[in-house]
Protein backbone atom coordinates (compact mmCIF):
# COMPACT_ATOMS: atom_id res chain seq x y z
CA UNK A 1 0.00 0.00 0.00
CA UNK A 2 1.40 3.37 -0.97
CA UNK A 3 0.52 6.93 -0.05
CA UNK A 4 0.87 9.71 -2.60
CA UNK A 5 3.22 12.53 -1.63
CA UNK A 6 4.66 15.51 -3.46
CA UNK A 7 8.31 16.39 -3.10
CA UNK A 8 10.54 18.48 -5.30
CA UNK A 9 7.76 18.80 -7.92
CA UNK A 10 7.59 15.02 -8.47
CA UNK A 11 5.07 12.49 -7.33
CA UNK A 12 6.47 9.83 -5.09
CA UNK A 13 4.99 6.75 -3.46
CA UNK A 14 5.75 6.41 0.23
CA UNK A 15 5.72 2.87 1.56
CA UNK A 16 4.15 1.81 4.83
CA UNK A 17 7.68 1.34 6.20
CA UNK A 18 8.45 5.04 5.63
CA UNK A 19 5.00 6.09 6.78
CA UNK A 20 5.51 4.39 10.15
CA UNK A 21 9.19 5.19 10.76
CA UNK A 22 9.72 8.49 8.99
CA UNK A 23 11.09 9.65 5.68
CA UNK A 24 14.86 10.02 6.14
CA UNK A 25 17.63 9.25 3.64
CA UNK A 26 18.82 6.23 5.66
CA UNK A 27 15.31 4.78 5.90
CA UNK A 28 14.65 5.44 2.21
CA UNK A 29 17.76 3.45 1.33
CA UNK A 30 16.79 0.60 3.67
CA UNK A 31 13.25 0.60 2.25
CA UNK A 32 14.56 0.47 -1.32
CA UNK A 33 16.98 -2.35 -0.48
CA UNK A 34 14.33 -4.36 1.40
CA UNK A 35 11.90 -4.06 -1.51
CA UNK A 36 14.65 -5.11 -3.95
CA UNK A 37 16.63 -7.54 -1.82
CA UNK A 38 16.94 -10.09 -4.65
CA UNK A 39 19.05 -7.74 -6.76
CA UNK A 40 22.43 -6.04 -6.50
CA UNK A 41 23.08 -2.43 -7.47
CA UNK A 42 25.94 0.05 -7.78
CA UNK A 43 25.98 2.93 -5.31
CA UNK A 44 24.54 5.38 -7.83
CA UNK A 45 21.53 3.17 -8.54
CA UNK A 46 20.85 2.60 -4.83
CA UNK A 47 20.83 6.37 -4.28
CA UNK A 48 18.64 6.97 -7.35
CA UNK A 49 16.22 4.14 -6.51
CA UNK A 50 15.87 5.39 -2.95
CA UNK A 51 15.41 9.00 -4.15
CA UNK A 52 18.39 10.14 -2.06
CA UNK A 53 21.18 12.41 -3.25
CA UNK A 54 24.42 10.57 -3.98
CA UNK A 55 26.31 12.87 -1.57
CA UNK A 56 23.90 12.07 1.27
CA UNK A 57 24.20 8.36 0.53
CA UNK A 58 28.01 8.56 0.66
CA UNK A 59 27.79 9.90 4.23
CA UNK A 60 26.22 6.75 5.71
CA UNK A 61 27.23 4.16 3.09
CA UNK A 62 30.48 3.18 4.92
CA UNK A 63 28.47 2.34 8.06
CA UNK A 64 26.26 -0.04 6.06
CA UNK A 65 29.37 -1.80 4.73
CA UNK A 66 31.18 -1.88 8.11
CA UNK A 67 28.14 -3.36 9.84
CA UNK A 68 27.82 -5.91 7.01
CA UNK A 69 24.20 -4.92 6.38
CA UNK A 70 25.26 -4.26 2.79
CA UNK A 71 27.65 -6.67 1.10
CA UNK A 72 29.65 -6.39 -2.12
CA UNK A 73 28.58 -8.88 -4.80
CA UNK A 74 30.53 -8.13 -7.98
CA UNK A 75 32.42 -5.52 -9.96
CA UNK A 76 31.50 -4.42 -13.48
CA UNK A 77 34.01 -2.01 -14.97
CA UNK A 78 34.64 0.66 -12.35
CA UNK A 79 31.36 0.01 -10.53
CA UNK A 80 31.11 -2.15 -7.42
CA UNK A 81 27.72 -3.76 -6.89
CA UNK A 82 26.13 -4.25 -3.48
CA UNK A 83 23.25 -6.23 -2.08
CA UNK A 84 21.31 -6.25 1.18
CA UNK A 85 22.69 -8.95 3.48
CA UNK A 86 19.49 -10.85 4.27
CA UNK A 87 21.43 -13.14 6.64
CA UNK A 88 22.26 -10.22 8.97
CA UNK A 89 20.10 -10.53 12.15
CA UNK A 90 19.00 -6.88 12.09
CA UNK A 91 18.07 -7.05 8.41
CA UNK A 92 16.07 -10.24 9.02
CA UNK A 93 14.02 -8.40 11.65
CA UNK A 94 13.55 -5.36 9.40
CA UNK A 95 12.23 -7.59 6.62
CA UNK A 96 9.87 -9.30 9.09
CA UNK A 97 8.70 -5.91 10.34
CA UNK A 98 8.13 -4.61 6.81
CA UNK A 99 6.16 -7.75 5.97
CA UNK A 100 4.12 -7.50 9.19
CA UNK A 101 3.22 -3.87 8.44
CA UNK A 102 2.15 -4.81 4.93
CA UNK A 103 0.06 -7.81 5.93
CA UNK A 104 -1.54 -5.99 8.85
CA UNK A 105 -2.48 -3.14 6.54
CA UNK A 106 -4.02 -5.52 4.02
CA UNK A 107 -5.80 -7.64 6.60
CA UNK A 108 -6.73 -4.73 8.84
CA UNK A 109 -4.86 -6.15 11.84
CA UNK A 110 -3.41 -2.99 13.31
CA UNK A 111 -3.40 -3.76 17.01
CA UNK A 112 -0.05 -3.94 18.80
CA UNK A 113 -0.69 -7.51 19.94
CA UNK A 114 -1.31 -8.73 16.40
CA UNK A 115 1.80 -6.96 15.11
CA UNK A 116 3.89 -8.47 17.92
CA UNK A 117 2.71 -11.96 17.00
CA UNK A 118 3.63 -11.40 13.35
CA UNK A 119 7.06 -9.95 14.14
CA UNK A 120 7.89 -12.37 17.00
CA UNK A 121 10.73 -10.31 18.47
CA UNK A 122 13.10 -12.50 20.40
C-alpha positions in Angstrom: 0.0 0.0 0.0 1.4 3.4 -1.0 0.5 6.9 0.0 0.9 9.7 -2.6 3.2 12.5 -1.6 4.7 15.5 -3.5 8.3 16.4 -3.1 10.5 18.5 -5.3 7.8 18.8 -7.9 7.6 15.0 -8.5 5.1 12.5 -7.3 6.5 9.8 -5.1 5.0 6.8 -3.5 5.7 6.4 0.2 5.7 2.9 1.6 4.2 1.8 4.8 7.7 1.3 6.2 8.5 5.0 5.6 5.0 6.1 6.8 5.5 4.4 10.2 9.2 5.2 10.8 9.7 8.5 9.0 11.1 9.7 5.7 14.9 10.0 6.1 17.6 9.3 3.6 18.8 6.2 5.7 15.3 4.8 5.9 14.7 5.4 2.2 17.8 3.4 1.3 16.8 0.6 3.7 13.3 0.6 2.3 14.6 0.5 -1.3 17.0 -2.4 -0.5 14.3 -4.4 1.4 11.9 -4.1 -1.5 14.6 -5.1 -4.0 16.6 -7.5 -1.8 16.9 -10.1 -4.6 19.1 -7.7 -6.8 22.4 -6.0 -6.5 23.1 -2.4 -7.5 25.9 0.0 -7.8 26.0 2.9 -5.3 24.5 5.4 -7.8 21.5 3.2 -8.5 20.8 2.6 -4.8 20.8 6.4 -4.3 18.6 7.0 -7.4 16.2 4.1 -6.5 15.9 5.4 -3.0 15.4 9.0 -4.1 18.4 10.1 -2.1 21.2 12.4 -3.3 24.4 10.6 -4.0 26.3 12.9 -1.6 23.9 12.1 1.3 24.2 8.4 0.5 28.0 8.6 0.7 27.8 9.9 4.2 26.2 6.8 5.7 27.2 4.2 3.1 30.5 3.2 4.9 28.5 2.3 8.1 26.3 0.0 6.1 29.4 -1.8 4.7 31.2 -1.9 8.1 28.1 -3.4 9.8 27.8 -5.9 7.0 24.2 -4.9 6.4 25.3 -4.3 2.8 27.6 -6.7 1.1 29.6 -6.4 -2.1 28.6 -8.9 -4.8 30.5 -8.1 -8.0 32.4 -5.5 -10.0 31.5 -4.4 -13.5 34.0 -2.0 -15.0 34.6 0.7 -12.4 31.4 0.0 -10.5 31.1 -2.1 -7.4 27.7 -3.8 -6.9 26.1 -4.2 -3.5 23.2 -6.2 -2.1 21.3 -6.2 1.2 22.7 -9.0 3.5 19.5 -10.8 4.3 21.4 -13.1 6.6 22.3 -10.2 9.0 20.1 -10.5 12.2 19.0 -6.9 12.1 18.1 -7.0 8.4 16.1 -10.2 9.0 14.0 -8.4 11.6 13.5 -5.4 9.4 12.2 -7.6 6.6 9.9 -9.3 9.1 8.7 -5.9 10.3 8.1 -4.6 6.8 6.2 -7.8 6.0 4.1 -7.5 9.2 3.2 -3.9 8.4 2.1 -4.8 4.9 0.1 -7.8 5.9 -1.5 -6.0 8.8 -2.5 -3.1 6.5 -4.0 -5.5 4.0 -5.8 -7.6 6.6 -6.7 -4.7 8.8 -4.9 -6.1 11.8 -3.4 -3.0 13.3 -3.4 -3.8 17.0 -0.1 -3.9 18.8 -0.7 -7.5 19.9 -1.3 -8.7 16.4 1.8 -7.0 15.1 3.9 -8.5 17.9 2.7 -12.0 17.0 3.6 -11.4 13.4 7.1 -10.0 14.1 7.9 -12.4 17.0 10.7 -10.3 18.5 13.1 -12.5 20.4 
